[in-house]
Amino acid sequence: MGRRPGAKSPAPTTRLPLVHLASDRPRGVVAAHLRAGRWQKVGYGTYLPVDATPDPAAFDARTLALARVAGVARRLRAPVVFSHVSAALLWGLPLLRTPAHVHVMHPSRASARSDGAIVRHTARLDDDDVRSVAGVRVTSLERTLLDCAAMLAPVAGLVVADAALAAGADPEDVARRAHDAHRARHAVRMRAVVAYADPGAESPYETVSRFVVLRDGLPLPQTQVPVRTHLGTVWSDWGWAEFAVLAEYDGEGKYRGAESATFMAEKRRHDALQEAGQRVVRVVSADLGGSALSARILPLLPASVQRSVRPRPDLLS
């Protein structure tokens, strides 16, 4: 379901979990906590207390990844700045895949021999590239967006980029840096992600669905498309107002356990869009593999547009 555009996401409220280090405890104490199920190992010499939750699986992957960040923050003596996907975690940005490693900006790789869980990057950081989040130093939203756009596959990079812009990253600063990054590694990929990033996506899978049609060469869709209906203005996730074609992403479990009033409200909204002359494509996760979604949408577009469709090579890498 779409929303009215313009509102920024709130400031990050990320909190790093409390972790214990093996170096702070006698070996026997660590072993006793593990045997009793009170601690869970989450990284090199790093343990997360289970507290009253007997099932370690109760910790989601994001919590475990943040616990690894907390452990690295306490273990490393050299000044570091958390970066790339670790910075995205700290900023509260969505990731398609939770990282197994902790990424830091470090003046050198000299100490990398001792901890394979840490990925060190040696790029130079300006003072404006560094912020404080959850009590640790982290790359700015703009720098995090660019680093993730360069490092990740385009679809994963776009998920981070959309969310970073929605969280307040300066689009002009990001565009300028991407344009100037001619010699940066994966510069073509980075610039493509920045060019297509849009703060209008409400969820990672709205981004992924939009990415599919972009990659396959369909026209650039608009996010949060306003449609005047008998219910008032309705905002659709994305689509093409000029072609009266809209896409609405239905997440897993959207209607599972929903009250009948909620279901009926969504049905009225859908009917209102159709009565306003819109052709609405409902998108689910099964549509996001391959080009199934593009194949569904393409026949709804004008013949002249269909003939011009070509995959975008800068989103295929």
VEXDO-731184 format. One record per residue (C-alpha): residue number from 1; residue in three letters; y, x, z. Coordinates in nm, 3 decimals. Layout:
+-----+------+---------+---------+---------+
! pos ! code !      py !      px !      pz !
+-----+------+---------+---------+---------+
! NUM !  ALA !       Y !       X !       Z !
...
+-----+------+---------+---------+---------+
***
This chain:
+-----+------+---------+---------+---------+
! pos ! code !      py !      px !      pz !
+-----+------+---------+---------+---------+
!   1 !  MET !   0.000 !   0.000 !   0.000 !
!   2 !  GLY !   0.341 !   0.135 !  -0.094 !
!   3 !  ARG !   0.639 !   0.182 !   0.133 !
!   4 !  ARG !   1.015 !   0.186 !   0.095 !
!   5 !  PRO !   1.109 !   0.541 !  -0.010 !
!   6 !  GLY !   1.365 !   0.758 !   0.160 !
!   7 !  ALA !   1.232 !   0.795 !   0.515 !
!   8 !  LYS !   1.133 !   1.147 !   0.614 !
!   9 !  SER !   0.825 !   1.226 !   0.817 !
!  10 !  PRO !   0.894 !   1.304 !   1.185 !
!  11 !  ALA !   0.922 !   1.659 !   1.315 !
!  12 !  PRO !   0.585 !   1.821 !   1.387 !
!  13 !  THR !   0.429 !   1.734 !   1.721 !
!  14 !  THR !   0.136 !   1.972 !   1.684 !
!  15 !  ARG !   0.001 !   2.110 !   2.010 !
!  16 !  LEU !  -0.238 !   2.400 !   2.020 !
!  17 !  PRO !  -0.552 !   2.329 !   2.222 !
!  18 !  LEU !  -0.613 !   2.518 !   2.543 !
!  19 !  VAL !  -0.865 !   2.793 !   2.473 !
!  20 !  HIS !  -1.036 !   3.059 !   2.681 !
!  21 !  LEU !  -1.090 !   3.418 !   2.569 !
!  22 !  ALA !  -1.406 !   3.610 !   2.643 !
!  23 !  SER !  -1.190 !   3.911 !   2.725 !
!  24 !  ASP !  -1.040 !   3.719 !   3.021 !
!  25 !  ARG !  -1.374 !   3.631 !   3.184 !
!  26 !  PRO !  -1.683 !   3.818 !   3.301 !
!  27 !  ARG !  -1.963 !   3.792 !   3.046 !
!  28 !  GLY !  -2.180 !   3.594 !   3.285 !
!  29 !  VAL !  -1.910 !   3.331 !   3.335 !
!  30 !  VAL !  -1.876 !   3.277 !   2.959 !
!  31 !  ALA !  -2.254 !   3.245 !   2.921 !
!  32 !  ALA !  -2.273 !   2.998 !   3.209 !
!  33 !  HIS !  -2.006 !   2.773 !   3.058 !
!  34 !  LEU !  -2.185 !   2.779 !   2.722 !
!  35 !  ARG !  -2.523 !   2.697 !   2.875 !
!  36 !  ALA !  -2.373 !   2.409 !   3.069 !
!  37 !  GLY !  -2.205 !   2.274 !   2.758 !
!  38 !  ARG !  -1.860 !   2.302 !   2.913 !
!  39 !  TRP !  -1.729 !   2.536 !   2.643 !
!  40 !  GLN !  -1.772 !   2.547 !   2.266 !
!  41 !  LYS !  -1.731 !   2.869 !   2.072 !
!  42 !  VAL !  -1.473 !   2.823 !   1.798 !
!  43 !  GLY !  -1.396 !   3.178 !   1.689 !
!  44 !  TYR !  -1.421 !   3.547 !   1.766 !
!  45 !  GLY !  -1.424 !   3.562 !   2.146 !
!  46 !  THR !  -1.258 !   3.218 !   2.162 !
!  47 !  TYR !  -1.390 !   2.912 !   2.345 !
!  48 !  LEU !  -1.267 !   2.554 !   2.358 !
!  49 !  PRO !  -1.336 !   2.355 !   2.677 !
!  50 !  VAL !  -1.536 !   2.040 !   2.612 !
!  51 !  ASP !  -1.407 !   1.874 !   2.931 !
!  52 !  ALA !  -1.561 !   1.531 !   2.981 !
!  53 !  THR !  -1.684 !   1.501 !   2.624 !
!  54 !  PRO !  -2.053 !   1.597 !   2.619 !
!  55 !  ASP !  -2.078 !   1.586 !   2.243 !
!  56 !  PRO !  -1.914 !   1.891 !   2.076 !
!  57 !  ALA !  -1.901 !   1.693 !   1.751 !
!  58 !  ALA !  -1.633 !   1.480 !   1.915 !
!  59 !  PHE !  -1.389 !   1.756 !   1.823 !
!  60 !  ASP !  -1.276 !   1.701 !   1.467 !
!  61 !  ALA !  -1.247 !   1.988 !   1.221 !
!  62 !  ARG !  -0.869 !   2.000 !   1.252 !
!  63 !  THR !  -0.885 !   2.044 !   1.630 !
!  64 !  LEU !  -1.136 !   2.326 !   1.591 !
!  65 !  ALA !  -0.916 !   2.495 !   1.330 !
!  66 !  LEU !  -0.612 !   2.472 !   1.560 !
!  67 !  ALA !  -0.823 !   2.616 !   1.842 !
!  68 !  ARG !  -0.898 !   2.918 !   1.623 !
!  69 !  VAL !  -0.525 !   2.958 !   1.562 !
!  70 !  ALA !  -0.464 !   2.941 !   1.938 !
!  71 !  GLY !  -0.726 !   3.209 !   1.995 !
!  72 !  VAL !  -0.573 !   3.441 !   1.737 !
!  73 !  ALA !  -0.225 !   3.382 !   1.881 !
!  74 !  ARG !  -0.349 !   3.501 !   2.220 !
!  75 !  ARG !  -0.566 !   3.789 !   2.097 !
!  76 !  LEU !  -0.339 !   3.968 !   1.854 !
!  77 !  ARG !  -0.094 !   4.215 !   2.001 !
!  78 !  ALA !   0.093 !   4.289 !   1.678 !
!  79 !  PRO !   0.371 !   4.044 !   1.586 !
!  80 !  VAL !   0.237 !   3.801 !   1.326 !
!  81 !  VAL !   0.352 !   3.484 !   1.159 !
!  82 !  PHE !   0.095 !   3.214 !   1.086 !
!  83 !  SER !   0.102 !   3.130 !   0.717 !
!  84 !  HIS !  -0.060 !   2.948 !   0.424 !
!  85 !  VAL !  -0.312 !   2.682 !   0.531 !
!  86 !  SER !  -0.282 !   2.782 !   0.898 !
!  87 !  ALA !   0.092 !   2.715 !   0.878 !
!  88 !  ALA !   0.016 !   2.383 !   0.708 !
!  89 !  LEU !  -0.204 !   2.291 !   1.004 !
!  90 !  LEU !   0.069 !   2.380 !   1.250 !
!  91 !  TRP !   0.327 !   2.177 !   1.058 !
!  92 !  GLY !   0.087 !   1.880 !   1.067 !
!  93 !  LEU !   0.044 !   1.872 !   0.688 !
!  94 !  PRO !  -0.277 !   1.728 !   0.540 !
!  95 !  LEU !  -0.537 !   1.958 !   0.386 !
!  96 !  LEU !  -0.824 !   1.856 !   0.161 !
!  97 !  ARG !  -1.041 !   2.119 !   0.327 !
!  98 !  THR !  -0.998 !   2.240 !   0.682 !
!  99 !  PRO !  -0.975 !   2.621 !   0.682 !
! 100 !  ALA !  -1.247 !   2.830 !   0.839 !
! 101 !  HIS !  -1.017 !   3.134 !   0.861 !
! 102 !  VAL !  -0.680 !   3.192 !   1.023 !
! 103 !  HIS !  -0.408 !   3.313 !   0.787 !
! 104 !  VAL !  -0.127 !   3.535 !   0.911 !
! 105 !  MET !   0.154 !   3.741 !   0.767 !
! 106 !  HIS !   0.109 !   4.091 !   0.905 !
! 107 !  PRO !   0.300 !   4.414 !   0.840 !
! 108 !  SER !  -0.022 !   4.590 !   0.740 !
! 109 !  ARG !  -0.395 !   4.536 !   0.705 !
! 110 !  ALA !  -0.476 !   4.827 !   0.934 !
! 111 !  SER !  -0.633 !   4.618 !   1.209 !
! 112 !  ALA !  -0.824 !   4.382 !   0.979 !
! 113 !  ARG !  -1.150 !   4.568 !   1.045 !
! 114 !  SER !  -1.210 !   4.402 !   1.382 !
! 115 !  ASP !  -1.194 !   4.032 !   1.304 !
! 116 !  GLY !  -1.335 !   3.879 !   0.989 !
! 117 !  ALA !  -1.200 !   3.537 !   1.089 !
! 118 !  ILE !  -0.843 !   3.648 !   1.016 !
! 119 !  VAL !  -0.697 !   3.671 !   0.666 !
! 120 !  ARG !  -0.394 !   3.898 !   0.660 !
! 121 !  HIS !  -0.121 !   3.871 !   0.399 !
! 122 !  THR !   0.134 !   4.149 !   0.363 !
! 123 !  ALA !   0.411 !   3.976 !   0.169 !
! 124 !  ARG !   0.765 !   4.025 !   0.297 !
! 125 !  LEU !   0.925 !   3.745 !   0.497 !
! 126 !  ASP !   1.298 !   3.683 !   0.530 !
! 127 !  ASP !   1.433 !   3.559 !   0.860 !
! 128 !  ASP !   1.482 !   3.215 !   0.707 !
! 129 !  ASP !   1.111 !   3.203 !   0.629 !
! 130 !  VAL !   1.011 !   3.202 !   0.997 !
! 131 !  ARG !   1.014 !   2.908 !   1.237 !
! 132 !  SER !   0.863 !   2.827 !   1.576 !
! 133 !  VAL !   0.607 !   2.548 !   1.597 !
! 134 !  ALA !   0.380 !   2.479 !   1.895 !
! 135 !  GLY !   0.506 !   2.795 !   2.062 !
! 136 !  VAL !   0.403 !   3.033 !   1.782 !
! 137 !  ARG !   0.580 !   3.182 !   1.483 !
! 138 !  VAL !   0.500 !   3.011 !   1.155 !
! 139 !  THR !   0.629 !   3.023 !   0.799 !
! 140 !  SER !   0.895 !   2.765 !   0.714 !
! 141 !  LEU !   0.801 !   2.440 !   0.544 !
! 142 !  GLU !   0.937 !   2.574 !   0.215 !
! 143 !  ARG !   0.747 !   2.902 !   0.236 !
! 144 !  THR !   0.430 !   2.724 !   0.351 !
! 145 !  LEU !   0.453 !   2.489 !   0.052 !
! 146 !  LEU !   0.491 !   2.777 !  -0.193 !
! 147 !  ASP !   0.215 !   2.990 !  -0.037 !
! 148 !  CYS !  -0.031 !   2.700 !  -0.041 !
! 149 !  ALA !   0.068 !   2.605 !  -0.397 !
! 150 !  ALA !  -0.013 !   2.959 !  -0.509 !
! 151 !  MET !  -0.334 !   3.006 !  -0.307 !
! 152 !  LEU !  -0.508 !   2.668 !  -0.332 !
! 153 !  ALA !  -0.652 !   2.484 !  -0.629 !
! 154 !  PRO !  -0.378 !   2.270 !  -0.789 !
! 155 !  VAL !  -0.499 !   1.941 !  -0.643 !
! 156 !  ALA !  -0.516 !   2.083 !  -0.289 !
! 157 !  GLY !  -0.181 !   2.255 !  -0.334 !
! 158 !  LEU !  -0.021 !   1.930 !  -0.449 !
! 159 !  VAL !  -0.146 !   1.752 !  -0.136 !
! 160 !  VAL !   0.033 !   2.009 !   0.079 !
! 161 !  ALA !   0.343 !   2.009 !  -0.142 !
! 162 !  ASP !   0.384 !   1.630 !  -0.140 !
! 163 !  ALA !   0.351 !   1.619 !   0.237 !
! 164 !  ALA !   0.585 !   1.914 !   0.294 !
! 165 !  LEU !   0.858 !   1.750 !   0.087 !
! 166 !  ALA !   0.807 !   1.424 !   0.276 !
! 167 !  ALA !   0.837 !   1.622 !   0.602 !
! 168 !  GLY !   1.174 !   1.760 !   0.502 !
! 169 !  ALA !   1.119 !   2.073 !   0.292 !
! 170 !  ASP !   1.427 !   2.142 !   0.081 !
! 171 !  PRO !   1.329 !   2.056 !  -0.280 !
! 172 !  GLU !   1.613 !   2.259 !  -0.433 !
! 173 !  ASP !   1.521 !   2.569 !  -0.234 !
! 174 !  VAL !   1.154 !   2.527 !  -0.325 !
! 175 !  ALA !   1.233 !   2.483 !  -0.695 !
! 176 !  ARG !   1.462 !   2.787 !  -0.698 !
! 177 !  ARG !   1.204 !   3.009 !  -0.531 !
! 178 !  ALA !   0.928 !   2.890 !  -0.760 !
! 179 !  HIS !   1.144 !   2.957 !  -1.066 !
! 180 !  ASP !   1.225 !   3.309 !  -0.944 !
! 181 !  ALA !   0.864 !   3.395 !  -0.859 !
! 182 !  HIS !   0.776 !   3.531 !  -1.204 !
! 183 !  ARG !   0.573 !   3.822 !  -1.070 !
! 184 !  ALA !   0.407 !   3.640 !  -0.784 !
! 185 !  ARG !   0.031 !   3.606 !  -0.787 !
! 186 !  HIS !  -0.070 !   3.268 !  -0.934 !
! 187 !  ALA !   0.295 !   3.201 !  -1.025 !
! 188 !  VAL !   0.200 !   2.962 !  -1.307 !
! 189 !  ARG !  -0.009 !   2.750 !  -1.072 !
! 190 !  MET !   0.262 !   2.758 !  -0.806 !
! 191 !  ARG !   0.534 !   2.644 !  -1.045 !
! 192 !  ALA !   0.316 !   2.365 !  -1.183 !
! 193 !  VAL !   0.245 !   2.227 !  -0.835 !
! 194 !  VAL !   0.614 !   2.246 !  -0.742 !
! 195 !  ALA !   0.713 !   2.072 !  -1.067 !
! 196 !  TYR !   0.486 !   1.775 !  -0.997 !
! 197 !  ALA !   0.531 !   1.753 !  -0.619 !
! 198 !  ASP !   0.669 !   1.421 !  -0.497 !
! 199 !  PRO !   0.749 !   1.311 !  -0.141 !
! 200 !  GLY !   0.658 !   0.951 !  -0.218 !
! 201 !  ALA !   0.285 !   0.986 !  -0.154 !
! 202 !  GLU !   0.179 !   0.819 !   0.170 !
! 203 !  SER !  -0.162 !   0.981 !   0.197 !
! 204 !  PRO !  -0.357 !   1.276 !   0.056 !
! 205 !  TYR !  -0.565 !   1.047 !  -0.160 !
! 206 !  GLU !  -0.261 !   0.885 !  -0.315 !
! 207 !  THR !  -0.169 !   1.240 !  -0.414 !
! 208 !  VAL !  -0.520 !   1.311 !  -0.544 !
! 209 !  SER !  -0.524 !   0.993 !  -0.753 !
! 210 !  ARG !  -0.185 !   1.080 !  -0.902 !
! 211 !  PHE !  -0.306 !   1.435 !  -0.968 !
! 212 !  VAL !  -0.600 !   1.306 !  -1.173 !
! 213 !  VAL !  -0.379 !   1.129 !  -1.425 !
! 214 !  LEU !  -0.132 !   1.419 !  -1.433 !
! 215 !  ARG !  -0.410 !   1.669 !  -1.501 !
! 216 !  ASP !  -0.552 !   1.450 !  -1.774 !
! 217 !  GLY !  -0.216 !   1.436 !  -1.951 !
! 218 !  LEU !  -0.100 !   1.082 !  -1.885 !
! 219 !  PRO !   0.277 !   1.033 !  -1.853 !
! 220 !  LEU !   0.441 !   1.139 !  -1.529 !
! 221 !  PRO !   0.404 !   0.846 !  -1.288 !
! 222 !  GLN !   0.671 !   0.730 !  -1.045 !
! 223 !  THR !   0.583 !   0.700 !  -0.677 !
! 224 !  GLN !   0.680 !   0.401 !  -0.464 !
! 225 !  VAL !   0.755 !   0.174 !  -0.758 !
! 226 !  PRO !   0.971 !  -0.125 !  -0.654 !
! 227 !  VAL !   0.870 !  -0.462 !  -0.797 !
! 228 !  ARG !   1.063 !  -0.785 !  -0.741 !
! 229 !  THR !   0.822 !  -1.065 !  -0.656 !
! 230 !  HIS !   0.837 !  -1.407 !  -0.494 !
! 231 !  LEU !   0.753 !  -1.226 !  -0.170 !
! 232 !  GLY !   1.055 !  -1.001 !  -0.207 !
! 233 !  THR !   1.053 !  -0.639 !  -0.320 !
! 234 !  VAL !   0.704 !  -0.490 !  -0.309 !
! 235 !  TRP !   0.653 !  -0.113 !  -0.328 !
! 236 !  SER !   0.349 !   0.009 !  -0.516 !
! 237 !  ASP !   0.188 !   0.350 !  -0.455 !
! 238 !  TRP !   0.259 !   0.486 !  -0.803 !
! 239 !  GLY !   0.267 !   0.381 !  -1.162 !
! 240 !  TRP !   0.485 !   0.331 !  -1.467 !
! 241 !  ALA !   0.750 !   0.061 !  -1.435 !
! 242 !  GLU !   0.830 !   0.084 !  -1.806 !
! 243 !  PHE !   0.471 !  -0.007 !  -1.894 !
! 244 !  ALA !   0.418 !  -0.257 !  -1.607 !
! 245 !  VAL !   0.114 !  -0.056 !  -1.491 !
! 246 !  LEU !   0.068 !   0.015 !  -1.120 !
! 247 !  ALA !  -0.193 !   0.198 !  -0.915 !
! 248 !  GLU !  -0.284 !   0.110 !  -0.557 !
! 249 !  TYR !  -0.512 !   0.335 !  -0.355 !
! 250 !  ASP !  -0.760 !   0.159 !  -0.127 !
! 251 !  GLY !  -0.882 !   0.405 !   0.134 !
! 252 !  GLU !  -1.229 !   0.404 !   0.278 !
! 253 !  GLY !  -1.260 !   0.136 !   0.539 !
! 254 !  LYS !  -0.919 !  -0.015 !   0.462 !
! 255 !  TYR !  -1.052 !  -0.365 !   0.511 !
! 256 !  ARG !  -1.346 !  -0.279 !   0.735 !
! 257 !  GLY !  -1.299 !  -0.472 !   1.056 !
! 258 !  ALA !  -0.961 !  -0.599 !   0.938 !
! 259 !  GLU !  -0.853 !  -0.938 !   1.059 !
! 260 !  SER !  -0.857 !  -1.213 !   0.800 !
! 261 !  ALA !  -0.479 !  -1.236 !   0.821 !
! 262 !  THR !  -0.448 !  -0.870 !   0.719 !
! 263 !  PHE !  -0.685 !  -0.916 !   0.428 !
! 264 !  MET !  -0.509 !  -1.229 !   0.311 !
! 265 !  ALA !  -0.168 !  -1.060 !   0.334 !
! 266 !  GLU !  -0.289 !  -0.783 !   0.105 !
! 267 !  LYS !  -0.439 !  -1.037 !  -0.136 !
! 268 !  ARG !  -0.107 !  -1.227 !  -0.150 !
! 269 !  ARG !   0.072 !  -0.900 !  -0.217 !
! 270 !  HIS !  -0.169 !  -0.814 !  -0.499 !
! 271 !  ASP !  -0.135 !  -1.160 !  -0.651 !
! 272 !  ALA !   0.245 !  -1.140 !  -0.628 !
! 273 !  LEU !   0.244 !  -0.814 !  -0.826 !
! 274 !  GLN !   0.027 !  -0.967 !  -1.095 !
! 275 !  GLU !   0.239 !  -1.283 !  -1.112 !
! 276 !  ALA !   0.540 !  -1.055 !  -1.161 !
! 277 !  GLY !   0.376 !  -0.929 !  -1.480 !
! 278 !  GLN !   0.228 !  -0.609 !  -1.341 !
! 279 !  ARG !  -0.118 !  -0.484 !  -1.427 !
! 280 !  VAL !  -0.257 !  -0.341 !  -1.104 !
! 281 !  VAL !  -0.535 !  -0.081 !  -1.096 !
! 282 !  ARG !  -0.710 !  -0.063 !  -0.758 !
! 283 !  VAL !  -0.820 !   0.296 !  -0.694 !
! 284 !  VAL !  -1.100 !   0.404 !  -0.460 !
! 285 !  SER !  -1.244 !   0.747 !  -0.383 !
! 286 !  ALA !  -1.523 !   0.700 !  -0.639 !
! 287 !  ASP !  -1.255 !   0.696 !  -0.911 !
! 288 !  LEU !  -1.133 !   1.045 !  -0.826 !
! 289 !  GLY !  -1.423 !   1.245 !  -0.962 !
! 290 !  GLY !  -1.383 !   1.361 !  -1.320 !
! 291 !  SER !  -1.163 !   1.149 !  -1.544 !
! 292 !  ALA !  -1.288 !   0.801 !  -1.453 !
! 293 !  LEU !  -0.948 !   0.690 !  -1.327 !
! 294 !  SER !  -0.764 !   0.808 !  -1.638 !
! 295 !  ALA !  -1.021 !   0.632 !  -1.855 !
! 296 !  ARG !  -0.949 !   0.307 !  -1.672 !
! 297 !  ILE !  -0.573 !   0.337 !  -1.704 !
! 298 !  LEU !  -0.538 !   0.474 !  -2.056 !
! 299 !  PRO !  -0.616 !   0.145 !  -2.239 !
! 300 !  LEU !  -0.335 !  -0.024 !  -2.046 !
! 301 !  LEU !  -0.073 !   0.213 !  -2.189 !
! 302 !  PRO !   0.092 !   0.170 !  -2.531 !
! 303 !  ALA !  -0.102 !   0.305 !  -2.829 !
! 304 !  SER !   0.169 !   0.560 !  -2.900 !
! 305 !  VAL !   0.131 !   0.697 !  -2.547 !
! 306 !  GLN !  -0.247 !   0.702 !  -2.575 !
! 307 !  ARG !  -0.227 !   0.914 !  -2.890 !
! 308 !  SER !  -0.001 !   1.169 !  -2.720 !
! 309 !  VAL !  -0.220 !   1.229 !  -2.417 !
! 310 !  ARG !  -0.335 !   1.589 !  -2.377 !
! 311 !  PRO !  -0.464 !   1.759 !  -2.058 !
! 312 !  ARG !  -0.205 !   1.969 !  -1.879 !
! 313 !  PRO !  -0.344 !   2.326 !  -1.881 !
! 314 !  ASP !  -0.127 !   2.440 !  -1.589 !
! 315 !  LEU !  -0.314 !   2.194 !  -1.362 !
! 316 !  LEU !  -0.662 !   2.297 !  -1.475 !
! 317 !  SER !  -0.677 !   2.638 !  -1.304 !
+-----+------+---------+---------+---------+
***
